[in-house]
Amino acid sequence: MRYLGLVFLNLKISVLRILQQIFIFPLYFKHPLLKVDLHYFCYYWNKNPYRICRKYFQKKENKEVLYGDTWPMSAYQFVKSLPIRSEDIVYDVGCGIGRISFWLQIISGCSLIGVEKVPAFVQRAQKIKRKLKNKKIEFVEKDLLNLDYRKASLIYFYSSSFSDETILKLIEKWKRLKKGVRILTTSFSLSEYGAKDYKIVKSYRVSFPWGLCEVYLHEKI
Ligand SMILES: C[S@@+](CC[C@H](N)C(=O)[O-])C[C@H]1O[C@@H](n2cnc3c(N)ncnc32)[C@H](O)[C@@H]1O
C-alpha cells in the first residue's frame, strides 16, 4: 500500500513538472533562460538531486536533510512581487542545484550569491555559470552558518527544510545584518522563532512541488 502511495506521489510530481514547463514556456521568449534550463536538463536528466543531497548528508554528517526545489514560475513571481531589483545583492542560502538562483538573477538583473554545502551541486552550477559567461552570479561551497552576510540586501532562505537548531543559529548570526535587509522565508516567519528585529512586510501563498506554502518577506529594523 505504501509502495502504491509512493508511485502515485511520484506520478503526481512528474505531471506537475510537465505542467510547470508548459507555464514557463512563454518566459523563454522574454528572458535568456532557455540555455540555463537546457544546461540543467543535460546535467540532471539522469541524476536525482534529492538522492544526491540525501547521500551527501548521510555520509558526511550522518543526518537526514530533505532536498526540495522552488518552481521557476514562483521564482518569477518573487522577482515581480518582492520586488528584486538590479541593484539588489541576493544571497540564495542553500541554493541546491542553483537553477532557481539563475532564474532570480537573470529575470531581475541583480547580483546573486548562491551558497550550498553539496560539492556536486556547486561544481555543476559553477560550470554552467562559466558556459553562460554570467558575471553577476557566484556559487560558493560553504556552510550557510559560516557565511559573511554583510553585503546582502536580500536573502532567500528556503527555510522549510532546515532544523530548528540551524534556524535559531541563523537568527543569531543575522542580528548583525544592516537595517533594511530583506529576508524571504518559506513556511514560517522568523518571529515564530523569537526574532524581534524584523517587520513582516508581506506574506502570501506560493506553490511549491509539495503543495501551497506561506512565504514571509521580512525587513530588518
Ligand atoms: C530545500 S533545498 C533548496 C533548494 C533551492 N534553494 C531551491 O529553492 O530550489 C535546501 C538546500 O540547502 C542545502 N543545505 C543544507 N544545509 C546546509 C548548510 N548548512 N549550508 C549550506 N547549504 C545547506 C542542501 O544541500 C539543499 O541543497
The ligand as a MOL file (V3000), in Angstrom:
LIG
                    3D

  0  0  0     0  0            999 V3000
M  V30 BEGIN CTAB
M  V30 COUNTS 27 29 0 0 0
M  V30 BEGIN ATOM
M  V30 1 C 15.3690 22.7510 0.1110 0
M  V30 2 S 16.8840 22.7540 -0.7500 0 CHG=1
M  V30 3 C 16.6940 24.3330 -1.5060 0
M  V30 4 C 16.9580 24.4160 -2.9670 0
M  V30 5 C 16.8280 25.8020 -3.6160 0
M  V30 6 N 17.0050 26.8940 -2.6740 0
M  V30 7 C 15.5140 25.9920 -4.3290 0
M  V30 8 O 14.7120 26.7920 -3.8510 0
M  V30 9 O 15.2760 25.3720 -5.3810 0 CHG=-1
M  V30 10 C 17.9930 23.0930 0.5870 0
M  V30 11 C 19.4530 23.0450 0.2180 0
M  V30 12 O 20.2120 23.5110 1.3320 0
M  V30 13 C 21.4310 22.7950 1.3960 0
M  V30 14 N 21.9560 22.8630 2.7610 0
M  V30 15 C 21.5140 22.2150 3.8670 0
M  V30 16 N 22.2330 22.5680 4.9440 0
M  V30 17 C 23.1470 23.4840 4.5110 0
M  V30 18 C 24.1610 24.2470 5.1460 0
M  V30 19 N 24.3900 24.1100 6.4580 0
M  V30 20 N 24.9090 25.0950 4.4200 0
M  V30 21 C 24.6820 25.2420 3.0760 0
M  V30 22 N 23.7230 24.5480 2.4060 0
M  V30 23 C 22.9600 23.6950 3.1150 0
M  V30 24 C 21.0420 21.3870 0.9870 0
M  V30 25 O 22.1490 20.6900 0.4820 0
M  V30 26 C 19.9640 21.6480 -0.0850 0
M  V30 27 O 20.5320 21.6450 -1.3730 0
M  V30 END ATOM
M  V30 BEGIN BOND
M  V30 1 1 1 2
M  V30 2 1 2 3
M  V30 3 1 2 10
M  V30 4 1 3 4
M  V30 5 1 4 5
M  V30 6 1 5 6
M  V30 7 1 5 7
M  V30 8 2 7 8
M  V30 9 1 7 9
M  V30 10 1 10 11
M  V30 11 1 11 12
M  V30 12 1 11 26
M  V30 13 1 12 13
M  V30 14 1 13 14
M  V30 15 1 13 24
M  V30 16 1 14 15
M  V30 17 1 14 23
M  V30 18 2 15 16
M  V30 19 1 16 17
M  V30 20 1 17 18
M  V30 21 2 17 23
M  V30 22 1 18 19
M  V30 23 2 18 20
M  V30 24 1 20 21
M  V30 25 2 21 22
M  V30 26 1 22 23
M  V30 27 1 24 25
M  V30 28 1 24 26
M  V30 29 1 26 27
M  V30 END BOND
M  V30 END CTAB
M  END
